[in-house]
Amino acid sequence: MAITARPDVAPSAFATTYDRVMAEIAGREPGVGPATAAARAPGPRLAVVACMDARLTVEEVLGLSRGEAHIIRNAGGLATDDAIRSLVISQNLLGTQEVLVIEHTDCGMLTFADEAVRRNLAARTGANVDLPLLPFSNLEKNLVAQLGRIRTHPWLKRVPVHGLIYEVETGNLRPVE
């Protein structure tokens, strides 16, 4: 399966990755592949909110196999309304009983000011959009704030909620409560 290029979109590594993945899938026998075992596994008991940074591979860092956790990712590993929505579904409909929030050192969210980026985007696109980017200046304080938001949300169950900072420089995890 090939990707049809759009003239208004710059080519990227996505096309190569997508083509490779599609070729791998096409070469599998029906019903055989990594997803088969996960489809039979019982529901996960753990939900993880984590930063979307590619250096943080949640399953690898936590030693999890496919299907052992619901993983919710966004820029910064924030307990945004959408992350909370996913946790509500994970807990109340799918039975998860524990939450981990993982943020990391050298996070891009530590490097910019919301208003400056929003002004630049508005000037470049001609559209002023009400979309907070939610950067932060202190990793530990931000993680504590995310834990607090999850612990106190009225639709979330009172389950263990823990915070971890992944140190990209060393690969170590540091607990933050």
Buried (B, 14 or more C-beta within 10 A) or exposed (E): EEEEEEEEEEEEEEEEEBEEEEEEEEEEEEEEBEEEEEEEEEEBBBBBBBBEBEEBEBBEBBEBEEBBBBBBBBBBBBBBEEBBEBBBBBBEEEEBEBBBBBBBBEBEBBEEEEEEEBEEBEEEEEEEEEEEBEBBEEBEEBBBBBBEBBBEEEEBBEBEBEBBBBEBEEEEBEEBE
